Amino acid sequence: MKKKPLTNAEGDVRELKSEDIRSMRTAKEVLPAGLLKVLPKSKGQRGRQKAPTKVAVTLRYSPEVVHYFKETGQGWQVRMDEALKEWIKKHPHSRIAS
């Protein structure tokens, strides 16, 4: 019996059946070793960054600030970062008295 293609003419993937999944080969079997080295090792793990661009920190914001940015949809953390960078441009080397 001939195997049914996984995609249609438009490139949409059809619903996979158990036999489709059983017949699949592992990434290790089909990808070049060099590519496997740079791919994430497990689900949810990022690959190596060429140059780290961000620093992980823990902050506490007021609920209304978080709500405001979350309401803007996906990418809200990037927009919050951009807003803070814009503030820095407008207030170079300003210091707040403690």
N, C-alpha and C positions, 0 to 999 in steps of 0.2 A: 504494500500500500504506500502511495506517495505521500510524503509529509506536506501538510498545509503550510504555506508561507506565514511567517509571524507578522508581516506587515502587508497593508494593501497598497494600491498604486499611489495614494497620497502620503504614504509613509506612516500611517497610524498603526499602532500595534494592536492586534486583536487580543481578546481575552485568552490568557494562557490556560491550557489544560494540564492536568497532572503529568500526562505523558510528554508534553512539551518540556516541562521543567526537568523531568527525569532524563531527557535526552541532551540537556545542556551540558557543556563542558566547563570546567573551572577556568578562572582567569589565568591561573598558573599554566594551564595547558595551551592557551591561545594567545597570550600577550608576550611581547619581548621582555626579557629579564630586566633591562634598563627601565622600562616603563613600570614594571612591578615594584621596583625599588622606591620610586617616588610616589606611588599611590598610597593612600591611607591604609594602615594595617588592619583596622577593624571598623565596623560600622560606627559612625559618629566621630571618628578620629580624623583630624585634619592632617594633610600631608605637611611636609617640612616647608617652611616659608623661606624664600631666598633671603629676605631681610625683614625682620619683624617690624611691623608698621604701627602697632598699637601696644599699649601696656595694660595688663589686666589689673584692675583695682576694684575695691568694694567701696561703694558710696551710698549715702542715704540722701534721698531727695524728698521734698514735701510731696504728699499725694497729688496735689493739684498740678505740679510740674510733670510728674510721671504720667498722670491722666492726660494732660494736654498733648504730650508727645505721642503716647500710645494711640490716641484718637486719630493721629495723622496716618495710621496704618503701618504696614510692613516697612521696615527700614527706619523706624522711629529712633533707634539708638544712634544711627548714622546722622540723622538730622539734629539730634541733641548735641552730638560731637561738633557738627558744623556750626551750631548756634554758639557753643562755647568758644570755638576758634574765632568767630566773628566778634564776640565780646572782647577777646584778647587783642584783636586788631584795633578796636576802638579805645581800649584802655591799656596801652602799653606800659608795663612796669608799674601799674598802679598798685598801691598797697592799702589794705583795709586794716584799720586799727583794731587790735584785739582787746 
